[in-house]
Amino acid sequence: MSGAPIASGVEVHSLGCRLNLAESETLRALLAGERELVVVNSCAVTAEAVRQTRQAIRRARRARPDARLLVTGCAAEVERTALAAMPEVDGLVANARKLDPRVWNVAPATGTALTTPRHTRAFIAVQNGCDHACTFCVIPQGRGPSRSAPVAEVLREVERHLATGAAEIVLTGVDLTSWGHDLPNASSLGALVDAVLAAFPGLARLRLSSLDGVEIDPLLFELLAAEPRVMPHVHLSLQHGHDLILKRMKRRHSRADALLLVERLRTGRPEIAIGADLIAGFPTEDDAMHEANRAIIRELSIVHGHVFPYSPRPGTPAARMPQQDRPTILRRAAELRAEVSAVRGRWLAKLVGQPQRVLAEADGAGYSESFARVAVPQGTARGAIVSVMPQTLEAGLLA
């Protein structure tokens, strides 16, 4: 969770995905003139995310007992009755309408509302919702159908963030690779990325959030594999490494599809870093299926892994399938994380002695183009992009 009070008395706490983070930044700008208001922008992707949402609500109420406390985000849809019943909560705001100024009874935010960058990387929400029906996922209930921001709107947002000093732009969405399919003149994410790069030749770094491999269009693939301003870092919505589990998840790719995609990306760009979302302990997963899940981490060399212990979500088909016991789920999640950690450790060790271009954060470190954490020279300004030749690796930090 991230949350930061601003001078006006508005406080926005963001849980979950990068899309929520981007939307929380917009909310801060939108509500900048309000006083004594706390907003919890919630997540419902797992039962643990809902637990953390409830914890955040209680913590926020203790810290601001006199403020009005409102909850929005996916949990405000999926867990509406339970959250509304919490004594700490003053009201809920529909997730689909949380960026509508009319809901908050405020004037629309102007282009000058963001006067200083909150992050060295600016997260820009270009897509929302999802039209797919993965059997484990509750997010369509919380986000609704897929909607794309028009190109002109995205370009305005990029321009606004670059004007305030953001050094890297991150395009994000619930199902990012479906961007453009619903627009009057159907387009593709590759076309949007190309438009951003063409409109802002001074933009040094463009990064993408999680991608569905089967929806990577030819232009997007070309940009990922060859365009130096598109960072060599692809995070895949992989979910599992066994075909039968993928089928039961109602995913649209196979294990072979994932292996071929990464092989093709590395042929064009050998330095590309692969990340992935993986679910441990999905219903009906046996030991051999779990081993296939572990093995794909090694085979794809997944160095940025997000491992989720499966938890049944209300109303989803997977919740009606034969379930694993909780200790097995947690053990398998720990084994997946250990596998990612081992692959990541070997990858980082190979970066020692290799020059890295690093975007500096405020804590004496920053992120390389492949999203490795790297220490920067003392005195490096936040938001500067510097060349670093790391000499050591300690606790996951190149220095």
Secondary structure as GFF3:
##gff-version 3
##sequence-region A 1 399
A	DSSP	beta_strand	2	5	.	.	.	ID=ss1
A	DSSP	beta_strand	10	14	.	.	.	ID=ss2
A	DSSP	alpha_helix	18	30	.	.	.	ID=ss3
A	DSSP	beta_strand	37	42	.	.	.	ID=ss4
A	DSSP	alpha_helix	47	63	.	.	.	ID=ss5
A	DSSP	beta_strand	68	73	.	.	.	ID=ss6
A	DSSP	alpha_helix	75	78	.	.	.	ID=ss7
A	DSSP	alpha_helix	80	84	.	.	.	ID=ss8
A	DSSP	beta_strand	91	92	.	.	.	ID=ss9
A	DSSP	three_ten_helix	95	97	.	.	.	ID=ss10
A	DSSP	alpha_helix	101	104	.	.	.	ID=ss11
A	DSSP	beta_strand	121	125	.	.	.	ID=ss12
A	DSSP	beta_strand	127	128	.	.	.	ID=ss13
A	DSSP	alpha_helix	139	143	.	.	.	ID=ss14
A	DSSP	beta_strand	147	148	.	.	.	ID=ss15
A	DSSP	alpha_helix	151	163	.	.	.	ID=ss16
A	DSSP	beta_strand	168	172	.	.	.	ID=ss17
A	DSSP	three_ten_helix	176	178	.	.	.	ID=ss18
A	DSSP	alpha_helix	189	199	.	.	.	ID=ss19
A	DSSP	beta_strand	205	208	.	.	.	ID=ss20
A	DSSP	three_ten_helix	213	215	.	.	.	ID=ss21
A	DSSP	alpha_helix	218	226	.	.	.	ID=ss22
A	DSSP	beta_strand	233	239	.	.	.	ID=ss23
A	DSSP	alpha_helix	243	249	.	.	.	ID=ss24
A	DSSP	alpha_helix	255	268	.	.	.	ID=ss25
A	DSSP	beta_strand	273	280	.	.	.	ID=ss26
A	DSSP	alpha_helix	287	300	.	.	.	ID=ss27
A	DSSP	beta_strand	302	309	.	.	.	ID=ss28
A	DSSP	three_ten_helix	317	320	.	.	.	ID=ss29
A	DSSP	alpha_helix	326	351	.	.	.	ID=ss30
A	DSSP	beta_strand	356	360	.	.	.	ID=ss31
A	DSSP	beta_strand	365	368	.	.	.	ID=ss32
A	DSSP	beta_strand	373	375	.	.	.	ID=ss33
A	DSSP	beta_strand	385	388	.	.	.	ID=ss34
A	DSSP	beta_strand	393	394	.	.	.	ID=ss35
A	DSSP	beta_strand	397	398	.	.	.	ID=ss36
###
